[in-house]
Amino acid sequence: MKKISILSVFVMLVSALSVQLKAQEITKKSGYTLSFESNFKELDPQLKKRLIKTFFEVYPKLAKEYNPSTIKEVKFFVDTAYKGVAATADGKVTFSSMWMIKHPEDIDVVTHEVMHIVQDYGRSVGPGWLTEGIADYARYKFGVDNAGAKWALPALKPDHSYKNSYRITAAFFAWIEKDVKPGTIKAVDASLRDHTYTKEIWTKLTGKDLDALWADYVKNSQV
């Protein structure tokens, strides 16, 4: 009985490993590799295809614009246990299966998250609001279907601040690029990656510090 039991356990482990391997799909294109895994059995195959397609459409563009040395192999994992929207660490993006159910049109969650891979700030000297603001600015600039997700930069409100992060900060950055000095956000991103960022970089690049820039933005916030 003991031998049979051990054999049964071995067969179960092999079977489980086989299922896991089948859940992994590896796609290679234009020098980049995407490994896609999911423990969400109900994941729409068409949605999966769109997520993969979006990666290969936006990641090379983000790499070219911001960091040509970014990693070439990326992992996607749709996880039923993850309760947020998405998270990125060590070249792996984890997506919430629940978010996929509720927001199947939000394809550019991919754009935001893989921008974090491209950013590659390590132990950044910059504030968190800046990192997330740049990622949402990249989504605004390079997103493939923000309109389909009903995602847009917000109109300015009295209680907004450039430190609010995400779309509010991204709208401020879009205004800087349009009305102040193109290339500013790219330069700031580079300084974060090589750990030379200080708040004085804004004055160096634009002639004004962040507070003065924000004051000008408040006066004329059209992007």
Residue, then its C-alpha position, 0 to 999 in steps of 0.5 A: m500500500k505504501k508503494i502504491s501511495i507514493l506512486s499515486v502522489f508522484v503521478m499527481l505531482v507530474s500531472a500538476l506540473s504538466v497542467q502548470l506548463k500547459a498554462q504557460e505560453i511563451t511568445k517571442k517577437s522583435g527581440y522581446t519575449l513574453s511569458f504568459e501564465s494564469n491560474f484563472k481558468e475563465l480568462d477570455p482567450q480573446l482578452k489574453k490575446r489582446l494583453i499579449k498584443t498590447f505588450f508587443e505593441v507598447y513595450p518596444k516603443l517605451a524601451k526606445e523612448y526611455n530605456p533601450s537597455t530594459i530587460k528583453e524577457v517579461k512575465f505576465f501572470v493573471d492571478t485569482a489571489y491578487k486583490g489589487v489591479a496590477a503590480t510589477a516587480d522583477g520583470k513580472v506583472t501580476f494582474s488581478s483576475m477580478w479586474m479582468i472580469k470587471h474591466p476587460e476593456d482596460i488593455d492599457v493597464v499593460t502599458h502602465e505596468v510595463m512602463h514600470i519595468v522600463q523605468d527600472y529605478g531600483r532604489s530610487v531617490g525620487p518620490g513615489w508620486l513621480t514614479e506613478g505619474i510618469a507611468d500614467y503619462a506613458r500610458y497617456k502618450f503610448g496607450v493603444d486604447n485608452a478611450g475604449a477603457k474610458w480612461a482619460l487625464p482628469a480636468l484640474k480641480p481645486d484640491h489637486s496637487y502635482k503630488n497626487s500621483y497617477r493621472i493627476t500628475a500625468a496631466f501636469f506632465a502632459w501640460i509641461e511637455k506641451d506648453v513648457k519644454p518637450g523632453t522634460i519628462k524623459a530627462v527626469d525619468a533618466s535622472l531617476r534611473d541613474h540616481t541623480y534626481t533632485k528637485e532642482i532638476w525641474t528648474k534646470l530643465t524649465g527655468k522654474d521649480l515644481d511649485a512655480l510650474w504648478a501655479d502656471y498650470v493652474k492658470n492654464s491647465q488645458v492639455 
